[in-house]
Amino acid sequence: MHNAGWPPAAVFGIAGTAPVVLVCEHASDFIPPEFSGLGLAAGVEKSHAAWDIGALDVSKCLSARLSAPLVAGQVSRLVYDCNRPLEAPDCIPAKSEIFEIPGNRNLSDADKQARFETIHSPFHETIGWVLDRQIPFANAPVLLITIHSFTPIYNGKKRELDLGYLFHSKGKIANSAVSVEKKRGVMRAAVNEPYAASDGVTYTLAKHAEARGLDSVMIEIRNDMIDTPEKAERVAGHLAETLGRVDARCKSLEGFQV
């Protein structure tokens, strides 16, 4: 397996000067041609199972507003979920919610290792490089923010939530953000919803921020709120306002371009 022509990570806004780094692990629905579409039924490759709808648009807008670099995944999480270690049972899912993933069934350890080395490893090496560059570049401890989206209905159950602020073990940013959201009264927000660290979703936070002693937060956004560029821009503005109230490192810098 090789990744010629489809790099697993892209970096935007590398000239950003803020002590903030953004990551969007599930930014893309791209399935490299050598995987033959993973045998998916029609439409699955564009569903929430394949990627976090709208998350990249929000991430790019935040990158511009905060003058912060962004690392975005370039391969569908159905090929390899870059927010999971190799030992996680769902790093290469054979089923995602109601969707079957035939191309992920009965994979050998060598098959899994090849995907890990081709997709996961260079993606996380890129995050590490950007973080280690940004800390001295910004001359301050860096805040790591990961951006995700969730489906309004999961396994037939409606989620009564607009935003989730998640943490791995350090909840300062997440708890403060939800407190600000409640005061603002614009969106329904909760800590560690609709997922939590116990679900294995804070891998990137632990691997990069907590390993370096940095603050971090994972933001989950209901995807029907950000499924057009215009809607994503509005939500990014809302998040920038909340984050700016939570942490001075997130002071909005209008006019910076990714």
Long-range contacts (C-beta under 8 A, 24 or more apart in sequence): 1-34, 1-114, 1-115, 1-118, 2-118, 3-32, 3-118, 3-119, 3-122, 6-30, 6-32, 6-74, 6-75, 7-74, 7-122, 8-73, 8-74, 8-75, 8-82, 8-118, 8-119, 8-120, 8-122, 8-123, 9-71, 9-72, 9-73, 9-74, 9-122, 9-123, 9-126, 9-127, 10-71, 10-72, 10-74, 11-69, 11-70, 11-71, 11-72, 11-126, 11-130, 12-59, 12-60, 12-63, 12-69, 12-70, 12-72, 12-258, 13-63, 13-64, 13-67, 13-68, 13-69, 13-70, 13-256, 13-257, 13-258, 14-69, 14-130, 15-69, 16-63, 16-66, 16-67, 16-68, 16-69, 16-134, 16-256, 17-67, 17-137, 17-138, 18-66, 18-67, 18-68, 18-138, 18-249, 18-250, 18-251, 18-253, 19-134, 19-135, 19-138, 19-139, 19-140, 19-141, 19-142, 19-143, 19-249, 20-66, 20-68, 20-134, 20-138, 20-142, 20-143, 20-144, 20-145, 20-249, 20-250, 21-68, 21-69, 21-70, 21-71, 21-127, 21-130, 21-131, 21-134, 21-142, 21-143, 21-144, 21-145, 22-59, 22-62, 22-63, 22-66, 22-68, 22-69, 22-70, 22-71, 22-145, 22-146, 22-147, 23-70, 23-71, 23-72, 23-127, 23-144, 23-145, 23-146, 23-147, 23-204, 23-208, 24-52, 24-55, 24-56, 24-59, 24-70, 24-71, 24-72, 24-73, 24-146, 24-147, 24-148, 25-52, 25-73, 25-77, 25-81, 25-82, 25-83, 25-123, 25-146, 25-148, 25-204, 26-51, 26-52, 26-55, 26-73, 26-77, 26-81, 26-82, 26-83, 26-148, 27-51, 27-52, 27-55, 27-56, 27-59, 27-72, 27-73, 27-74, 28-56, 28-72, 28-73, 28-74, 28-75, 28-76, 29-76, 30-74, 30-75, 30-76, 31-75, 31-76, 31-78, 31-79, 32-75, 32-79, 35-79, 35-103, 36-103, 37-103, 38-78, 38-79, 38-101, 38-102, 38-103, 38-104, 39-101, 39-102, 39-103, 40-78, 40-99, 40-101, 40-102, 40-103, 41-99, 41-100, 44-99, 45-76, 45-78, 47-99, 48-149, 48-150, 48-151, 48-223, 49-78, 49-96, 49-97, 49-99, 50-76, 50-77, 50-78, 51-76, 51-77, 52-147, 52-148, 52-149, 52-150, 52-223, 53-149, 53-223, 53-226, 53-227, 54-149, 54-221, 54-223, 54-225, 54-226, 54-227, 54-228, 54-231, 54-232, 55-147, 55-148, 55-149, 55-221, 55-223, 55-226, 57-226, 57-229, 57-232, 57-233, 57-236, 58-147, 58-149, 58-221, 58-226, 58-232, 58-235, 58-236, 58-239, 59-147, 60-258, 61-232, 61-233, 61-236, 61-237, 62-145, 62-147, 62-236, 62-239, 62-240, 63-256, 63-258, 64-256, 64-257, 64-258, 65-236, 65-237, 65-240, 65-252, 65-253, 65-254, 65-256, 66-240, 66-243, 66-250, 66-251, 66-252, 66-253, 66-256, 67-253, 67-256, 68-145, 69-130, 69-134, 70-258, 71-123, 71-126, 71-127, 71-130, 73-123, 75-119, 78-104, 79-115, 79-119, 80-115, 80-116, 80-119, 80-120, 82-119, 82-120, 82-123, 82-124, 82-204, 83-146, 83-201, 83-203, 83-204, 84-200, 84-203, 85-203, 86-112, 86-113, 86-116, 86-120, 88-200, 88-203, 90-200, 91-116, 91-120, 97-151, 97-154, 97-155, 98-155, 124-204, 124-207, 124-208, 127-204, 127-208, 128-208, 131-208, 131-212, 131-214, 135-212, 140-249, 141-213, 141-214, 141-215, 142-214, 142-249, 143-173, 143-214, 143-215, 143-216, 143-217, 143-247, 143-249, 143-250, 144-204, 144-205, 144-208, 144-209, 144-214, 144-215, 144-216, 144-217, 145-216, 145-217, 145-218, 145-219, 145-243, 146-204, 146-205, 146-216, 146-217, 146-218, 146-219, 147-219, 147-221, 148-201, 148-218, 148-219, 148-220, 148-221, 149-220, 149-221, 149-222, 149-223, 149-226, 150-194, 150-195, 150-220, 150-221, 150-222, 150-223, 151-222, 151-223, 152-222, 152-223, 152-224, 154-194, 159-194, 159-222, 160-188, 161-188, 161-189, 161-190, 161-193, 161-194, 161-222, 162-187, 162-188, 162-189, 162-221, 162-222, 162-225, 163-187, 163-188, 163-189, 163-190, 163-219, 163-220, 163-221, 163-222, 163-239, 164-189, 164-190, 164-191, 164-192, 164-193, 164-194, 164-195, 164-219, 164-220, 165-189, 165-190, 165-191, 165-192, 165-217, 165-218, 165-219, 165-220, 166-191, 166-192, 166-193, 166-195, 166-196, 166-197, 166-201, 166-202, 166-205, 166-217, 166-218, 166-219, 166-220, 167-191, 167-192, 167-197, 167-202, 167-205, 167-216, 167-217, 167-218, 168-197, 168-202, 168-205, 168-206, 168-209, 168-210, 168-216, 169-197, 169-206, 169-210, 170-210, 170-215, 170-216, 172-215, 173-215, 173-216, 173-217, 173-246, 173-247, 174-217, 174-218, 176-246, 176-247, 177-217, 177-242, 177-243, 177-246, 180-242, 180-245, 180-246, 181-242, 184-241, 184-242, 186-238, 187-238, 193-220, 194-220, 195-220, 215-247
